[in-house]
């Protein structure tokens, strides 16, 4: 039996876990620690930590953890460009894996995560598999943000945020890819500071690949600690969605329309209200309708997660919707990435 198990483990694909990080000193012990606790065979996995020139001691923490563990080879690579897309591409170029699995420095994966990703890739034939993002918070505000970002009213209907049903989707959280996916379509677009994963998955689907979501791959994700950081985060998300949409219209799905239309109506309505008096009443009605929907959603979440979060949840919803929508329109208006050469995605 032991010989048979060893033979089966030897047949498992070699996995490169990619961690493109920057300034994650508060979380990297937990995130990297969860990677080093995987139940995957020692000799069939490596960990590549691609550090974007961190200034908060992250590099030292990773070095200490790498030196103290004996199971997996941990390599620390530099990412001078300082963005996630270039960090991931460095990892793919330097990695030895038959399979590449992305893990962020702001999350924790369960001990069987790598093994489960490999099994799903083999059983589904997908070009990418991923699971459910489960937001958690370490403060009162962070826990309210975690509640809001796990509910469709707060974050839209991306299935990796809330769904308990597995199936083929347009994108997933993190991702596990066979090497062949990168050989076929190249790497992540290094013109993109954010949204590089969605753009990559879009090209993957356009090339005939499928993306599979399974809620059994549940990952703990640490939410932003305050509203200011949340607004900055979602403004950036919206901005890069706008930039990528200019590059490829198929990057814009129906679920993205709500905050985009809402912000447009808010801005146009505010201007018209100054110029046309009769517009003020329906404009006020729009805000009352939005407030009512936010209060209903907040009550539903508070009943599930704690009534103490009820007063804060409508503010969190508004912060997400307005910052994402404003970011999108700014991304559309502002010059940026353009179509044409694919040199920013080449791995060679």
C-alpha positions as CSV (number, residue, x, y, z in Angstrom):
1,X,0.0,0.0,0.0
2,X,2.8,2.4,0.9
3,X,4.5,1.7,-2.4
4,X,1.3,2.4,-4.3
5,X,0.8,5.7,-2.5
6,X,4.3,6.8,-3.2
7,X,3.7,5.9,-6.9
8,X,0.5,7.9,-7.0
9,X,2.2,10.9,-5.4
10,X,5.1,10.7,-7.9
11,X,2.5,10.9,-10.7
12,X,1.1,14.2,-9.3
13,X,2.0,17.3,-11.4
14,X,4.7,19.6,-10.1
15,X,3.1,22.7,-8.7
16,X,4.6,26.2,-8.5
17,X,2.7,28.4,-6.0
18,X,3.0,32.1,-7.1
19,X,2.8,34.9,-4.5
20,X,3.1,38.3,-6.0
21,X,3.2,40.6,-3.0
22,X,4.1,44.0,-1.7
23,X,4.1,45.4,1.9
24,X,2.2,42.5,3.5
25,X,4.0,42.4,6.8
26,X,0.7,42.3,8.7
27,X,-0.5,39.2,6.9
28,X,2.3,37.4,5.2
29,X,3.0,35.0,8.1
30,X,-0.6,33.7,7.9
31,X,-0.7,33.7,4.1
32,X,2.7,32.1,3.4
33,X,2.2,29.9,6.5
34,X,-1.0,28.5,5.0
35,X,0.9,27.7,1.8
36,X,3.7,25.9,3.7
37,X,1.0,23.9,5.6
38,X,-0.3,22.2,2.4
39,X,-0.7,18.5,2.4
40,X,0.8,18.2,-1.1
41,X,3.9,16.0,-1.4
42,X,7.1,18.0,-0.5
43,X,9.0,17.1,-3.6
44,X,6.2,18.0,-6.0
45,X,5.7,21.7,-5.0
46,X,7.7,24.9,-4.8
47,X,6.8,28.4,-3.6
48,X,7.8,31.5,-5.5
49,X,7.4,34.7,-3.5
50,X,7.8,37.6,-5.9
51,X,8.3,40.7,-3.8
52,X,7.6,44.1,-5.3
53,X,10.4,45.9,-3.4
54,X,8.5,45.9,0.0
55,X,9.4,48.6,2.5
56,X,7.7,47.3,5.6
57,X,9.8,44.3,6.5
58,X,7.9,41.8,4.3
59,X,11.1,40.5,2.6
60,X,12.7,39.8,6.0
61,X,9.7,37.9,7.3
62,X,9.6,35.7,4.2
63,X,13.3,35.1,4.4
64,X,13.0,34.0,8.0
65,X,10.0,31.7,7.2
66,X,11.9,30.2,4.2
67,X,14.9,29.4,6.4
68,X,12.9,27.9,9.2
69,X,10.9,25.4,7.1
70,X,12.2,22.2,5.6
71,X,9.4,20.9,3.4
72,X,9.0,23.0,0.3
73,X,11.6,25.0,-1.6
74,X,10.8,28.7,-1.2
75,X,12.4,31.1,-3.6
76,X,12.3,34.9,-3.2
77,X,12.3,36.9,-6.4
78,X,12.4,40.6,-7.0
79,X,9.8,42.5,-8.9
80,X,11.3,45.9,-9.7
81,X,8.2,47.1,-11.6
82,X,6.2,46.8,-8.4
83,X,2.8,45.6,-9.9
84,X,1.0,42.3,-9.6
85,X,1.0,41.5,-13.3
86,X,4.7,41.8,-13.7
87,X,5.2,39.8,-10.5
88,X,3.1,36.9,-11.7
89,X,4.9,36.9,-15.0
90,X,8.2,36.7,-13.3
91,X,6.9,33.7,-11.3
92,X,5.7,31.9,-14.4
93,X,9.0,32.5,-16.2
94,X,11.0,31.2,-13.3
95,X,8.7,28.5,-12.0
96,X,9.2,24.8,-12.8
97,X,5.6,23.9,-12.4
98,X,3.3,21.8,-14.6
99,X,0.6,23.8,-12.7
100,X,0.8,27.4,-11.4
101,X,-1.4,28.3,-8.5
102,X,-1.8,31.9,-7.4
103,X,-2.0,32.9,-3.7
104,X,-2.2,36.5,-2.6
105,X,-0.4,37.9,0.5
106,X,-3.7,39.0,1.9
107,X,-5.4,35.6,2.2
108,X,-5.2,32.1,3.8
109,X,-5.8,28.9,1.9
110,X,-6.9,25.6,3.5
111,X,-4.4,22.7,3.9
112,X,-5.8,20.8,1.0
113,X,-6.1,23.7,-1.4
114,X,-3.3,22.8,-3.8
115,X,-4.3,19.2,-3.9
116,X,-7.9,20.1,-4.6
117,X,-7.0,22.5,-7.4
118,X,-4.9,19.8,-9.1
119,X,-7.8,17.3,-8.8
120,X,-10.3,19.8,-10.3
121,X,-7.9,20.7,-13.2
122,X,-7.6,17.0,-14.0
123,X,-11.3,16.1,-13.6
124,X,-12.8,19.2,-15.4
125,X,-10.1,19.7,-18.1
126,X,-10.5,23.4,-17.4
127,X,-7.8,26.0,-18.2
128,X,-8.3,27.7,-14.8
129,X,-10.0,26.6,-11.6
130,X,-10.7,28.7,-8.5
131,X,-13.0,28.9,-5.5
132,X,-14.9,31.1,-3.2
133,X,-13.5,34.2,-1.6
134,X,-14.7,34.4,2.1
135,X,-14.1,37.9,3.4
136,X,-13.2,38.3,7.1
137,X,-12.4,41.3,9.2
138,X,-10.2,42.0,12.2
139,X,-11.9,45.2,13.4
140,X,-15.5,46.4,13.6
141,X,-15.3,48.3,10.3
142,X,-13.5,45.5,8.5
143,X,-16.1,43.0,9.6
144,X,-18.9,45.3,8.2
145,X,-16.9,45.5,5.0
146,X,-16.6,41.7,4.9
147,X,-20.3,41.3,5.3
148,X,-21.1,43.8,2.5
149,X,-18.6,42.2,0.1
150,X,-20.1,38.8,0.5
151,X,-23.6,39.8,-0.6
152,X,-24.8,40.5,-4.2
153,X,-26.2,44.0,-3.4
154,X,-22.9,45.1,-2.1
155,X,-20.6,43.6,-4.7
156,X,-22.6,42.3,-7.7
157,X,-23.2,38.8,-8.8
158,X,-19.7,37.5,-9.4
159,X,-20.2,33.9,-8.3
160,X,-16.9,33.6,-6.5
161,X,-18.2,36.1,-3.9
162,X,-21.2,34.1,-2.7
163,X,-22.3,31.1,-4.7
164,X,-22.5,27.6,-3.3
165,X,-23.0,26.0,-6.7
166,X,-20.0,24.9,-8.8
167,X,-19.8,25.3,-12.5
168,X,-18.2,27.1,-15.4
169,X,-17.8,30.9,-15.0
170,X,-16.1,33.9,-16.6
171,X,-13.6,34.4,-13.8
172,X,-12.6,33.1,-10.4
173,X,-10.7,34.3,-7.3
174,X,-7.0,33.6,-7.5
175,X,-6.7,30.8,-10.0
176,X,-4.9,27.5,-10.8
177,X,-3.6,27.2,-14.3
178,X,-1.8,24.4,-16.3
179,X,1.4,25.6,-17.8
180,X,-0.2,25.1,-21.3
181,X,-2.5,28.0,-20.6
182,X,0.5,30.4,-20.5
183,X,2.2,28.7,-23.5
184,X,-1.0,29.3,-25.5
185,X,-1.9,32.9,-24.7
186,X,1.2,34.4,-23.0
187,X,1.3,36.0,-19.6
188,X,-0.6,38.7,-17.7
189,X,-0.8,42.1,-19.3
190,X,1.9,44.3,-17.6
191,X,0.1,47.5,-18.6
192,X,-2.5,46.7,-16.0
193,X,-2.0,47.6,-12.4
194,X,-5.2,45.9,-11.5
195,X,-7.8,43.7,-13.3
196,X,-5.0,41.7,-14.9
197,X,-6.6,38.4,-13.8
198,X,-10.0,39.2,-15.4
199,X,-8.3,40.3,-18.6
200,X,-6.2,37.1,-18.7
201,X,-9.3,34.9,-18.1
202,X,-11.0,36.7,-20.9
203,X,-8.2,35.9,-23.3
204,X,-8.2,32.4,-21.9
205,X,-11.9,31.9,-22.7
206,X,-11.6,33.5,-26.1
207,X,-8.9,31.0,-26.9
208,X,-11.3,28.1,-26.1
209,X,-10.3,27.5,-22.5
210,X,-12.9,27.0,-19.7
211,X,-12.8,28.4,-16.2
212,X,-14.3,26.3,-13.4
213,X,-15.6,27.5,-10.1
214,X,-15.9,25.3,-7.0
215,X,-17.1,26.6,-3.6
216,X,-15.1,23.8,-2.0
217,X,-12.0,25.9,-2.6
218,X,-12.9,28.5,0.1
219,X,-10.2,31.1,0.8
220,X,-10.1,33.5,3.7
221,X,-9.6,37.0,2.5
222,X,-8.8,39.9,4.9
223,X,-11.0,42.9,4.1
224,X,-9.8,46.5,4.1
225,X,-9.7,48.0,7.6
226,X,-11.4,51.3,7.0
227,X,-13.7,53.1,4.5
228,X,-10.9,55.3,3.2
229,X,-8.9,52.2,2.1
230,X,-12.1,50.6,0.7
231,X,-12.9,53.6,-1.4
232,X,-9.3,53.7,-2.8
233,X,-9.5,50.0,-3.5
234,X,-12.8,50.1,-5.4
235,X,-12.0,53.2,-7.3
236,X,-8.9,51.4,-8.6
237,X,-11.0,48.4,-9.5
238,X,-13.4,50.5,-11.4
239,X,-10.6,52.5,-13.1
240,X,-8.9,49.5,-14.4
241,X,-12.2,47.9,-15.5
242,X,-12.8,51.0,-17.6
243,X,-9.3,50.8,-19.0
244,X,-9.6,47.1,-19.9
245,X,-13.1,47.7,-21.4
246,X,-11.7,50.2,-23.8
247,X,-9.2,47.6,-24.8
248,X,-11.8,44.8,-25.1
249,X,-15.5,45.4,-24.9
250,X,-16.2,41.9,-23.8
251,X,-14.5,42.7,-20.5
252,X,-17.7,44.5,-19.5
253,X,-20.5,42.1,-18.3
254,X,-24.1,42.9,-17.5
255,X,-23.3,42.7,-13.8
256,X,-20.9,45.6,-14.1
257,X,-23.6,47.9,-15.4
258,X,-25.5,48.8,-12.1
259,X,-22.8,51.0,-10.5
260,X,-21.8,52.5,-13.8
261,X,-25.4,53.6,-14.7
262,X,-26.1,54.6,-11.1
263,X,-23.1,57.0,-10.9
264,X,-23.9,58.4,-14.4
265,X,-27.5,59.1,-13.3
266,X,-26.3,60.6,-10.0
267,X,-23.9,63.0,-11.8
268,X,-26.3,64.0,-14.5
269,X,-29.2,64.3,-12.1
270,X,-27.1,66.6,-9.8
271,X,-26.3,68.9,-12.7
272,X,-29.9,69.0,-14.0
273,X,-31.2,69.6,-10.5
274,X,-29.2,72.8,-10.5
275,X,-30.5,73.9,-13.9
276,X,-34.1,72.5,-14.0
277,X,-36.1,72.8,-10.8
278,X,-38.7,70.0,-11.6
279,X,-35.9,67.4,-11.8
280,X,-35.1,67.8,-8.1
281,X,-38.1,65.8,-6.9
282,X,-37.4,62.7,-9.0
283,X,-33.7,63.1,-8.2
284,X,-34.5,63.0,-4.5
285,X,-36.7,60.0,-5.2
286,X,-33.8,58.2,-6.7
287,X,-31.7,58.7,-3.6
288,X,-34.6,57.6,-1.4
289,X,-35.0,54.4,-3.5
290,X,-31.3,53.7,-3.2
291,X,-31.4,54.3,0.5
292,X,-34.4,52.0,1.0
293,X,-32.7,49.2,-1.0
294,X,-29.5,49.7,1.1
295,X,-31.4,49.6,4.3
296,X,-33.2,46.4,3.3
297,X,-29.9,44.7,2.3
298,X,-28.3,45.9,5.5
299,X,-31.1,44.5,7.6
300,X,-30.8,41.1,5.9
301,X,-27.0,41.0,6.5
302,X,-27.3,42.3,10.0
303,X,-29.8,39.6,10.9
304,X,-27.2,37.1,9.7
305,X,-24.0,38.7,10.9
306,X,-25.0,41.0,13.8
307,X,-27.3,44.0,14.3
308,X,-24.4,46.2,15.5
309,X,-23.3,46.5,11.8
310,X,-26.6,47.8,10.6
311,X,-25.8,51.5,10.8
312,X,-22.5,51.1,9.0
313,X,-23.5,48.8,6.2
314,X,-25.4,51.4,4.0
315,X,-22.3,53.5,4.1
316,X,-20.1,50.6,3.0
317,X,-22.5,49.9,0.1
318,X,-22.4,53.5,-1.0
319,X,-18.6,53.6,-0.7
320,X,-18.3,50.5,-3.0
321,X,-20.9,51.6,-5.6
322,X,-19.9,55.2,-5.9
323,X,-16.1,54.7,-5.9
324,X,-16.3,51.8,-8.4
325,X,-18.6,53.7,-10.7
326,X,-16.6,56.9,-10.6
327,X,-13.4,54.9,-11.1
328,X,-14.9,53.2,-14.2
329,X,-15.9,56.5,-15.8
330,X,-12.5,58.0,-15.1
331,X,-10.9,54.9,-16.6
332,X,-13.0,55.3,-19.7
333,X,-12.2,59.0,-20.1
334,X,-8.5,58.9,-19.2
335,X,-6.0,57.8,-21.9
336,X,-4.3,54.5,-21.0
337,X,-3.8,51.0,-22.3
338,X,-4.6,50.5,-25.9
339,X,-5.1,47.6,-28.3
340,X,-2.4,46.4,-30.6
341,X,0.9,44.8,-29.7
342,X,0.9,41.9,-27.2
343,X,4.5,42.5,-26.1
344,X,3.3,43.3,-22.6
345,X,2.0,39.8,-22.3
346,X,5.0,37.9,-23.6
347,X,6.8,35.5,-21.2
348,X,9.9,34.7,-23.3
